[in-house]
Amino acid sequence: MRIIILLSIVALSACTSKAQEAEANYLMVANETADVGMYRYRALCPHSKAVAAAYIEEKNAEKYREWKYKSDIECERASDPLAT
């Protein structure tokens, strides 16, 4: 667990853009989250939205669409008690 946190800190410090930082933050939360189902999606939803927003600010339409789609799915599953 400490190795993951250490790698995440290194990854955050090596980021060159806001989008890369948001994506590294998302990955850190994804690696730390032991929850399953809708609780995992509840933890990931705001972070995937932040990544999508960062990519739209950078005018990277392809990455924005990718993360927007991902955030839509995660946020939808966050309210579904049957989500796996």
Secondary structure, DSSP 8 states (H G I E B T S, - for coil): -HHHHHHHHHHHHT--SHHHHHHHHHHHHHHH----THHHHHHHHHHHHHHHHHHHHTT-HHHHHHHHHHHHHHHHHTT-TT--
